[in-house]
């Protein structure tokens, strides 16, 4: 069973940066696409950034130019680097995974809180 463990959340001032990380329980990167979602209070969960097994990326319009997703296939870890953070980025951030052949992300981490506030 694949497990995802997020870390790196916390409180940051507007304009600041955070790097989250998502570690997997075993080497799955060859067969899995990875993504980060977030859910703010009272809102639906939304895709923030995704990276395929081959390294192709896509981003929500709201984070383009500010967030960068990357993966380390040796460390079995995926990272979103979040810069120029805004109060509206405040949310619980979730790491997700799916097999390359699957359509939906069906493996989820426990989530990590990111709060952007002065």
N, CA, C and O atoms as a GROMACS GRO file, in nm:
protein
  472
    1UNK      N    1   0.084  -0.118   0.000
    1UNK     CA    2   0.000   0.000   0.000
    1UNK      C    3   0.089   0.125   0.000
    1UNK      O    4   0.178   0.139   0.084
    2UNK      N    5   0.065   0.214  -0.095
    2UNK     CA    6   0.142   0.337  -0.102
    2UNK      C    7   0.094   0.434   0.004
    2UNK      O    8  -0.027   0.453   0.021
    3UNK      N    9   0.187   0.495   0.076
    3UNK     CA   10   0.153   0.596   0.175
    3UNK      C   11   0.223   0.726   0.140
    3UNK      O   12   0.336   0.725   0.090
    4UNK      N   13   0.156   0.837   0.166
    4UNK     CA   14   0.212   0.969   0.141
    4UNK      C   15   0.217   1.046   0.272
    4UNK      O   16   0.120   1.050   0.346
    5UNK      N   17   0.331   1.108   0.300
    5UNK     CA   18   0.348   1.184   0.424
    5UNK      C   19   0.395   1.324   0.389
    5UNK      O   20   0.505   1.343   0.336
    6UNK      N   21   0.310   1.424   0.421
    6UNK     CA   22   0.346   1.563   0.392
    6UNK      C   23   0.416   1.627   0.512
    6UNK      O   24   0.396   1.586   0.626
    7UNK      N   25   0.497   1.727   0.483
    7UNK     CA   26   0.559   1.807   0.587
    7UNK      C   27   0.594   1.943   0.530
    7UNK      O   28   0.592   1.964   0.408
    8UNK      N   29   0.626   2.036   0.619
    8UNK     CA   30   0.673   2.168   0.574
    8UNK      C   31   0.573   2.280   0.588
    8UNK      O   32   0.606   2.395   0.558
    9UNK      N   33   0.452   2.251   0.632
    9UNK     CA   34   0.354   2.357   0.647
    9UNK      C   35   0.387   2.446   0.766
    9UNK      O   36   0.478   2.418   0.844
   10UNK      N   37   0.311   2.556   0.778
   10UNK     CA   38   0.332   2.646   0.890
   10UNK      C   39   0.276   2.782   0.863
   10UNK      O   40   0.196   2.802   0.772
   11UNK      N   41   0.319   2.878   0.944
   11UNK     CA   42   0.274   3.017   0.933
   11UNK      C   43   0.382   3.099   0.863
   11UNK      O   44   0.500   3.091   0.898
   12UNK      N   45   0.342   3.176   0.765
   12UNK     CA   46   0.436   3.260   0.692
   12UNK      C   47   0.369   3.394   0.663
   12UNK      O   48   0.247   3.401   0.647
   13UNK      N   49   0.449   3.498   0.656
   13UNK     CA   50   0.395   3.631   0.626
   13UNK      C   51   0.369   3.645   0.476
   13UNK      O   52   0.432   3.578   0.396
   14UNK      N   53   0.277   3.732   0.440
   14UNK     CA   54   0.254   3.758   0.297
   14UNK      C   55   0.383   3.798   0.228
   14UNK      O   56   0.462   3.877   0.280
   15UNK      N   57   0.403   3.741   0.110
   15UNK     CA   58   0.526   3.765   0.037
   15UNK      C   59   0.636   3.666   0.068
   15UNK      O   60   0.739   3.664   0.000
   16UNK      N   61   0.616   3.584   0.169
   16UNK     CA   62   0.717   3.487   0.208
   16UNK      C   63   0.712   3.360   0.126
   16UNK      O   64   0.634   3.348   0.030
   17UNK      N   65   0.796   3.264   0.164
   17UNK     CA   66   0.809   3.138   0.091
   17UNK      C   67   0.801   3.019   0.185
   17UNK      O   68   0.836   3.028   0.303
   18UNK      N   69   0.756   2.908   0.131
   18UNK     CA   70   0.756   2.780   0.202
   18UNK      C   71   0.784   2.671   0.100
   18UNK      O   72   0.748   2.683  -0.017
   19UNK      N   73   0.849   2.564   0.146
   19UNK     CA   74   0.863   2.446   0.062
   19UNK      C   75   0.803   2.328   0.136
   19UNK      O   76   0.849   2.289   0.243
   20UNK      N   77   0.699   2.272   0.077
   20UNK     CA   78   0.640   2.152   0.132
   20UNK      C   79   0.712   2.031   0.074
   20UNK      O   80   0.782   2.041  -0.027
   21UNK      N   81   0.695   1.918   0.138
   21UNK     CA   82   0.748   1.794   0.083
   21UNK      C   83   0.649   1.682   0.105
   21UNK      O   84   0.570   1.684   0.200
   22UNK      N   85   0.653   1.586   0.016
   22UNK     CA   86   0.566   1.468   0.024
   22UNK      C   87   0.652   1.346   0.000
   22UNK      O   88   0.704   1.325  -0.110
   23UNK      N   89   0.668   1.267   0.103
   23UNK     CA   90   0.750   1.147   0.093
   23UNK      C   91   0.660   1.025   0.076
   23UNK      O   92   0.556   1.014   0.139
   24UNK      N   93   0.703   0.935  -0.010
   24UNK     CA   94   0.626   0.814  -0.033
   24UNK      C   95   0.690   0.696   0.040
   24UNK      O   96   0.808   0.700   0.076
   25UNK      N   97   0.610   0.592   0.060
   25UNK     CA   98   0.657   0.480   0.139
   25UNK      C   99   0.749   0.389   0.059
   25UNK      O  100   0.824   0.310   0.117
   26UNK      N  101   0.745   0.399  -0.068
   26UNK     CA  102   0.835   0.318  -0.151
   26UNK      C  103   0.850   0.386  -0.285
   26UNK      O  104   0.781   0.483  -0.317
   27UNK      N  105   0.938   0.335  -0.361
   27UNK     CA  106   0.964   0.396  -0.490
   27UNK      C  107   0.848   0.372  -0.584
   27UNK      O  108   0.824   0.260  -0.629
   28UNK      N  109   0.775   0.480  -0.614
   28UNK     CA  110   0.658   0.465  -0.702
   28UNK      C  111   0.666   0.560  -0.819
   28UNK      O  112   0.580   0.558  -0.907
   29UNK      N  113   0.768   0.643  -0.822
   29UNK     CA  114   0.767   0.752  -0.916
   29UNK      C  115   0.765   0.707  -1.062
   29UNK      O  116   0.715   0.777  -1.149
   30UNK      N  117   0.820   0.589  -1.086
   30UNK     CA  118   0.822   0.544  -1.224
   30UNK      C  119   0.681   0.519  -1.276
   30UNK      O  120   0.655   0.532  -1.395
   31UNK      N  121   0.591   0.483  -1.185
   31UNK     CA  122   0.457   0.441  -1.226
   31UNK      C  123   0.347   0.537  -1.185
   31UNK      O  124   0.230   0.514  -1.216
   32UNK      N  125   0.382   0.646  -1.114
   32UNK     CA  126   0.279   0.733  -1.058
   32UNK      C  127   0.298   0.879  -1.098
   32UNK      O  128   0.410   0.930  -1.105
   33UNK      N  129   0.186   0.944  -1.123
   33UNK     CA  130   0.182   1.088  -1.132
   33UNK      C  131   0.155   1.144  -0.993
   33UNK      O  132   0.086   1.080  -0.912
   34UNK      N  133   0.208   1.263  -0.964
   34UNK     CA  134   0.194   1.323  -0.831
   34UNK      C  135   0.132   1.462  -0.842
   34UNK      O  136   0.144   1.529  -0.945
   35UNK      N  137   0.067   1.504  -0.736
   35UNK     CA  138   0.004   1.636  -0.739
   35UNK      C  139  -0.009   1.690  -0.598
   35UNK      O  140   0.002   1.617  -0.499
   36UNK      N  141  -0.034   1.819  -0.592
   36UNK     CA  142  -0.069   1.886  -0.467
   36UNK      C  143  -0.205   1.952  -0.487
   36UNK      O  144  -0.228   2.021  -0.586
   37UNK      N  145  -0.294   1.931  -0.391
   37UNK     CA  146  -0.424   1.996  -0.385
   37UNK      C  147  -0.427   2.081  -0.258
   37UNK      O  148  -0.343   2.067  -0.170
   38UNK      N  149  -0.524   2.168  -0.252
   38UNK     CA  150  -0.546   2.244  -0.129
   38UNK      C  151  -0.696   2.265  -0.107
   38UNK      O  152  -0.775   2.266  -0.201
   39UNK      N  153  -0.730   2.283   0.020
   39UNK     CA  154  -0.869   2.309   0.055
   39UNK      C  155  -0.873   2.415   0.163
   39UNK      O  156  -0.822   2.396   0.273
   40UNK      N  157  -0.934   2.527   0.130
   40UNK     CA  158  -0.952   2.636   0.225
   40UNK      C  159  -1.086   2.619   0.295
   40UNK      O  160  -1.175   2.552   0.242
   41UNK      N  161  -1.103   2.677   0.413
   41UNK     CA  162  -1.230   2.664   0.486
   41UNK      C  163  -1.348   2.710   0.401
   41UNK      O  164  -1.348   2.820   0.345
   42UNK      N  165  -1.449   2.625   0.393
   42UNK     CA  166  -1.569   2.659   0.320
   42UNK      C  167  -1.558   2.647   0.169
   42UNK      O  168  -1.652   2.683   0.098
   43UNK      N  169  -1.445   2.598   0.118
   43UNK     CA  170  -1.425   2.586  -0.026
   43UNK      C  171  -1.398   2.442  -0.064
   43UNK      O  172  -1.362   2.359   0.019
   44UNK      N  173  -1.415   2.414  -0.193
   44UNK     CA  174  -1.386   2.281  -0.243
   44UNK      C  175  -1.236   2.261  -0.258
   44UNK      O  176  -1.160   2.357  -0.273
   45UNK      N  177  -1.196   2.135  -0.253
   45UNK     CA  178  -1.056   2.103  -0.276
   45UNK      C  179  -1.022   2.134  -0.422
   45UNK      O  180  -1.099   2.103  -0.512
   46UNK      N  181  -0.907   2.196  -0.443
   46UNK     CA  182  -0.866   2.234  -0.578
   46UNK      C  183  -0.724   2.189  -0.607
   46UNK      O  184  -0.639   2.182  -0.518
   47UNK      N  185  -0.699   2.160  -0.735
   47UNK     CA  186  -0.566   2.123  -0.779
   47UNK      C  187  -0.477   2.246  -0.780
   47UNK      O  188  -0.516   2.350  -0.833
   48UNK      N  189  -0.359   2.234  -0.720
   48UNK     CA  190  -0.262   2.343  -0.717
   48UNK      C  191  -0.156   2.322  -0.824
   48UNK      O  192  -0.128   2.411  -0.904
   49UNK      N  193  -0.096   2.203  -0.823
   49UNK     CA  194   0.012   2.173  -0.917
   49UNK      C  195   0.022   2.022  -0.933
   49UNK      O  196  -0.009   1.947  -0.840
   50UNK      N  197   0.066   1.979  -1.050
   50UNK     CA  198   0.081   1.837  -1.076
   50UNK      C  199   0.208   1.813  -1.156
   50UNK      O  200   0.252   1.898  -1.232
   51UNK      N  201   0.264   1.694  -1.138
   51UNK     CA  202   0.383   1.656  -1.214
   51UNK      C  203   0.368   1.509  -1.251
   51UNK      O  204   0.341   1.425  -1.166
   52UNK      N  205   0.387   1.480  -1.379
   52UNK     CA  206   0.372   1.343  -1.426
   52UNK      C  207   0.497   1.261  -1.396
   52UNK      O  208   0.600   1.315  -1.353
   53UNK      N  209   0.488   1.132  -1.419
   53UNK     CA  210   0.604   1.046  -1.398
   53UNK      C  211   0.720   1.088  -1.488
   53UNK      O  212   0.836   1.066  -1.455
   54UNK      N  213   0.687   1.148  -1.602
   54UNK     CA  214   0.790   1.193  -1.694
   54UNK      C  215   0.840   1.332  -1.668
   54UNK      O  216   0.932   1.379  -1.736
   55UNK      N  217   0.781   1.402  -1.570
   55UNK     CA  218   0.829   1.534  -1.532
   55UNK      C  219   0.752   1.651  -1.590
   55UNK      O  220   0.788   1.766  -1.565
   56UNK      N  221   0.646   1.625  -1.666
   56UNK     CA  222   0.564   1.735  -1.716
   56UNK      C  223   0.482   1.794  -1.603
   56UNK      O  224   0.435   1.722  -1.515
   57UNK      N  225   0.467   1.926  -1.605
   57UNK     CA  226   0.398   1.994  -1.496
   57UNK      C  227   0.280   2.077  -1.545
   57UNK      O  228   0.275   2.118  -1.661
   58UNK      N  229   0.186   2.100  -1.456
   58UNK     CA  230   0.081   2.197  -1.482
   58UNK      C  231   0.039   2.260  -1.350
   58UNK      O  232   0.052   2.200  -1.244
   59UNK      N  233  -0.012   2.381  -1.359
   59UNK     CA  234  -0.041   2.462  -1.240
   59UNK      C  235  -0.178   2.528  -1.251
   59UNK      O  236  -0.227   2.556  -1.361
   60UNK      N  237  -0.238   2.550  -1.136
   60UNK     CA  238  -0.358   2.633  -1.132
   60UNK      C  239  -0.319   2.776  -1.172
   60UNK      O  240  -0.208   2.821  -1.142
   61UNK      N  241  -0.409   2.844  -1.238
   61UNK     CA  242  -0.379   2.982  -1.280
   61UNK      C  243  -0.342   3.071  -1.163
   61UNK      O  244  -0.260   3.162  -1.177
   62UNK      N  245  -0.401   3.044  -1.049
   62UNK     CA  246  -0.379   3.129  -0.932
   62UNK      C  247  -0.238   3.119  -0.875
   62UNK      O  248  -0.197   3.205  -0.797
   63UNK      N  249  -0.164   3.016  -0.913
   63UNK     CA  250  -0.029   2.998  -0.857
   63UNK      C  251   0.080   3.003  -0.962
   63UNK      O  252   0.199   2.996  -0.929
   64UNK      N  253   0.043   3.014  -1.088
   64UNK     CA  254   0.144   3.018  -1.195
   64UNK      C  255   0.241   3.133  -1.172
   64UNK      O  256   0.200   3.246  -1.142
   65UNK      N  257   0.368   3.104  -1.188
   65UNK     CA  258   0.472   3.205  -1.167
   65UNK      C  259   0.515   3.219  -1.022
   65UNK      O  260   0.615   3.285  -0.994
   66UNK      N  261   0.442   3.158  -0.931
   66UNK     CA  262   0.477   3.167  -0.789
   66UNK      C  263   0.515   3.031  -0.730
   66UNK      O  264   0.602   3.023  -0.643
   67UNK      N  265   0.450   2.926  -0.776
   67UNK     CA  266   0.476   2.792  -0.724
   67UNK      C  267   0.550   2.709  -0.828
   67UNK      O  268   0.529   2.725  -0.949
   68UNK      N  269   0.638   2.622  -0.780
   68UNK     CA  270   0.709   2.530  -0.867
   68UNK      C  271   0.704   2.391  -0.805
   68UNK      O  272   0.741   2.373  -0.689
   69UNK      N  273   0.659   2.293  -0.882
   69UNK     CA  274   0.655   2.155  -0.834
   69UNK      C  275   0.771   2.078  -0.896
   69UNK      O  276   0.802   2.094  -1.014
   70UNK      N  277   0.834   1.994  -0.815
   70UNK     CA  278   0.945   1.913  -0.864
   70UNK      C  279   0.942   1.778  -0.793
   70UNK      O  280   0.875   1.762  -0.692
   71UNK      N  281   1.016   1.683  -0.847
   71UNK     CA  282   1.021   1.551  -0.785
   71UNK      C  283   1.164   1.500  -0.783
   71UNK      O  284   1.241   1.525  -0.876
   72UNK      N  285   1.198   1.428  -0.678
   72UNK     CA  286   1.329   1.366  -0.662
   72UNK      C  287   1.307   1.216  -0.664
   72UNK      O  288   1.260   1.158  -0.566
   73UNK      N  289   1.340   1.154  -0.774
   73UNK     CA  290   1.312   1.012  -0.790
   73UNK      C  291   1.402   0.923  -0.705
   73UNK      O  292   1.370   0.806  -0.681
   74UNK      N  293   1.512   0.976  -0.659
   74UNK     CA  294   1.600   0.898  -0.571
   74UNK      C  295   1.550   0.903  -0.427
   74UNK      O  296   1.563   0.806  -0.352
   75UNK      N  297   1.494   1.016  -0.388
   75UNK     CA  298   1.444   1.034  -0.251
   75UNK      C  299   1.295   1.001  -0.240
   75UNK      O  300   1.238   1.008  -0.131
   76UNK      N  301   1.233   0.964  -0.351
   76UNK     CA  302   1.090   0.932  -0.350
   76UNK      C  303   1.007   1.046  -0.293
   76UNK      O  304   0.914   1.023  -0.215
   77UNK      N  305   1.039   1.166  -0.330
   77UNK     CA  306   0.976   1.283  -0.271
   77UNK      C  307   0.937   1.383  -0.379
   77UNK      O  308   1.006   1.399  -0.480
   78UNK      N  309   0.825   1.450  -0.356
   78UNK     CA  310   0.782   1.556  -0.445
   78UNK      C  311   0.770   1.685  -0.364
   78UNK      O  312   0.725   1.683  -0.249
   79UNK      N  313   0.811   1.796  -0.424
   79UNK     CA  314   0.817   1.923  -0.354
   79UNK      C  315   0.741   2.031  -0.431
   79UNK      O  316   0.756   2.042  -0.552
   80UNK      N  317   0.658   2.109  -0.362
   80UNK     CA  318   0.616   2.235  -0.419
   80UNK      C  319   0.689   2.349  -0.350
   80UNK      O  320   0.681   2.365  -0.228
   81UNK      N  321   0.760   2.426  -0.428
   81UNK     CA  322   0.822   2.547  -0.375
   81UNK      C  323   0.722   2.660  -0.394
   81UNK      O  324   0.681   2.689  -0.506
   82UNK      N  325   0.682   2.723  -0.285
   82UNK     CA  326   0.578   2.826  -0.289
   82UNK      C  327   0.639   2.960  -0.254
   82UNK      O  328   0.684   2.981  -0.141
   83UNK      N  329   0.641   3.052  -0.349
   83UNK     CA  330   0.697   3.185  -0.330
   83UNK      C  331   0.588   3.291  -0.341
   83UNK      O  332   0.478   3.265  -0.391
   84UNK      N  333   0.620   3.410  -0.295
   84UNK     CA  334   0.526   3.524  -0.303
   84UNK      C  335   0.388   3.485  -0.250
   84UNK      O  336   0.287   3.512  -0.314
   85UNK      N  337   0.387   3.423  -0.135
   85UNK     CA  338   0.262   3.372  -0.079
   85UNK      C  339   0.166   3.485  -0.044
   85UNK      O  340   0.206   3.594  -0.002
   86UNK      N  341   0.038   3.455  -0.063
   86UNK     CA  342  -0.068   3.552  -0.038
   86UNK      C  343  -0.164   3.496   0.067
   86UNK      O  344  -0.170   3.374   0.086
   87UNK      N  345  -0.238   3.580   0.135
   87UNK     CA  346  -0.334   3.530   0.234
   87UNK      C  347  -0.432   3.430   0.174
   87UNK      O  348  -0.476   3.338   0.242
   88UNK      N  349  -0.466   3.446   0.048
   88UNK     CA  350  -0.560   3.353  -0.016
   88UNK      C  351  -0.498   3.216  -0.045
   88UNK      O  352  -0.569   3.125  -0.088
   89UNK      N  353  -0.370   3.201  -0.022
   89UNK     CA  354  -0.307   3.068  -0.032
   89UNK      C  355  -0.326   2.987   0.096
   89UNK      O  356  -0.290   2.869   0.100
   90UNK      N  357  -0.382   3.048   0.198
   90UNK     CA  358  -0.406   2.977   0.323
   90UNK      C  359  -0.502   2.862   0.300
   90UNK      O  360  -0.612   2.880   0.248
   91UNK      N  361  -0.459   2.742   0.340
   91UNK     CA  362  -0.539   2.621   0.318
   91UNK      C  363  -0.466   2.502   0.378
   91UNK      O  364  -0.351   2.512   0.422
   92UNK      N  365  -0.535   2.390   0.380
   92UNK     CA  366  -0.469   2.263   0.407
   92UNK      C  367  -0.424   2.208   0.272
   92UNK      O  368  -0.503   2.196   0.178
   93UNK      N  369  -0.298   2.174   0.263
   93UNK     CA  370  -0.240   2.125   0.138
   93UNK      C  371  -0.224   1.973   0.148
   93UNK      O  372  -0.173   1.920   0.246
   94UNK      N  373  -0.269   1.905   0.042
   94UNK     CA  374  -0.267   1.760   0.037
   94UNK      C  375  -0.183   1.712  -0.080
   94UNK      O  376  -0.192   1.763  -0.191
   95UNK      N  377  -0.101   1.613  -0.053
   95UNK     CA  378  -0.028   1.543  -0.158
   95UNK      C  379  -0.116   1.431  -0.211
   95UNK      O  380  -0.189   1.367  -0.135
   96UNK      N  381  -0.109   1.407  -0.341
   96UNK     CA  382  -0.191   1.303  -0.402
   96UNK      C  383  -0.110   1.228  -0.506
   96UNK      O  384  -0.014   1.280  -0.563
   97UNK      N  385  -0.151   1.104  -0.530
   97UNK     CA  386  -0.082   1.020  -0.628
   97UNK      C  387  -0.183   0.936  -0.705
   97UNK      O  388  -0.290   0.904  -0.654
   98UNK      N  389  -0.147   0.902  -0.827
   98UNK     CA  390  -0.228   0.808  -0.905
   98UNK      C  391  -0.137   0.733  -1.000
   98UNK      O  392  -0.032   0.783  -1.040
   99UNK      N  393  -0.176   0.615  -1.034
   99UNK     CA  394  -0.103   0.541  -1.136
   99UNK      C  395  -0.113   0.616  -1.269
   99UNK      O  396  -0.213   0.683  -1.296
  100UNK      N  397  -0.012   0.605  -1.349
  100UNK     CA  398  -0.010   0.674  -1.478
  100UNK      C  399  -0.133   0.636  -1.560
  100UNK      O  400  -0.186   0.718  -1.634
  101UNK      N  401  -0.177   0.512  -1.547
  101UNK     CA  402  -0.291   0.463  -1.625
  101UNK      C  403  -0.426   0.506  -1.569
  101UNK      O  404  -0.529   0.487  -1.634
  102UNK      N  405  -0.426   0.563  -1.450
  102UNK     CA  406  -0.552   0.603  -1.386
  102UNK      C  407  -0.589   0.746  -1.423
  102UNK      O  408  -0.504   0.826  -1.464
  103UNK      N  409  -0.718   0.777  -1.409
  103UNK     CA  410  -0.765   0.912  -1.441
  103UNK      C  411  -0.766   1.000  -1.318
  103UNK      O  412  -0.726   1.117  -1.324
  104UNK      N  413  -0.812   0.946  -1.207
  104UNK     CA  414  -0.828   1.025  -1.084
  104UNK      C  415  -0.717   0.996  -0.983
  104UNK      O  416  -0.666   0.884  -0.974
  105UNK      N  417  -0.683   1.099  -0.910
  105UNK     CA  418  -0.592   1.080  -0.797
  105UNK      C  419  -0.668   1.009  -0.686
  105UNK      O  420  -0.774   1.055  -0.642
  106UNK      N  421  -0.614   0.897  -0.641
  106UNK     CA  422  -0.687   0.814  -0.545
  106UNK      C  423  -0.605   0.777  -0.423
  106UNK      O  424  -0.651   0.700  -0.339
  107UNK      N  425  -0.485   0.831  -0.411
  107UNK     CA  426  -0.403   0.810  -0.292
  107UNK      C  427  -0.372   0.947  -0.235
  107UNK      O  428  -0.325   1.036  -0.305
  108UNK      N  429  -0.401   0.963  -0.104
  108UNK     CA  430  -0.392   1.096  -0.044
  108UNK      C  431  -0.311   1.093   0.084
  108UNK      O  432  -0.313   0.995   0.159
  109UNK      N  433  -0.239   1.202   0.108
  109UNK     CA  434  -0.172   1.221   0.235
  109UNK      C  435  -0.268   1.279   0.338
  109UNK      O  436  -0.386   1.301   0.308
  110UNK      N  437  -0.218   1.304   0.458
  110UNK     CA  438  -0.302   1.350   0.567
  110UNK      C  439  -0.324   1.502   0.564
  110UNK      O  440  -0.413   1.553   0.633
  111UNK      N  441  -0.245   1.572   0.487
  111UNK     CA  442  -0.260   1.717   0.476
  111UNK      C  443  -0.168   1.792   0.572
  111UNK      O  444  -0.134   1.743   0.679
  112UNK      N  445  -0.130   1.911   0.530
  112UNK     CA  446  -0.048   1.998   0.614
  112UNK      C  447  -0.101   2.142   0.600
  112UNK      O  448  -0.131   2.188   0.489
  113UNK      N  449  -0.112   2.211   0.713
  113UNK     CA  450  -0.171   2.344   0.714
  113UNK      C  451  -0.069   2.449   0.673
  113UNK      O  452   0.044   2.451   0.722
  114UNK      N  453  -0.110   2.536   0.581
  114UNK     CA  454  -0.032   2.653   0.543
  114UNK      C  455  -0.116   2.777   0.573
  114UNK      O  456  -0.228   2.790   0.524
  115UNK      N  457  -0.062   2.865   0.654
  115UNK     CA  458  -0.132   2.988   0.689
  115UNK      C  459  -0.046   3.107   0.650
  115UNK      O  460   0.069   3.118   0.693
  116UNK      N  461  -0.102   3.195   0.569
  116UNK     CA  462  -0.032   3.315   0.526
  116UNK      C  463  -0.099   3.435   0.592
  116UNK      O  464  -0.212   3.472   0.558
  117UNK      N  465  -0.029   3.494   0.684
  117UNK     CA  466  -0.088   3.602   0.761
  117UNK      C  467   0.021   3.688   0.824
  117UNK      O  468   0.128   3.638   0.858
  118UNK      N  469  -0.008   3.814   0.838
  118UNK     CA  470   0.085   3.904   0.906
  118UNK      C  471   0.051   3.914   1.055
  118UNK      O  472   0.119   3.986   1.129
   0.00000   0.00000   0.00000
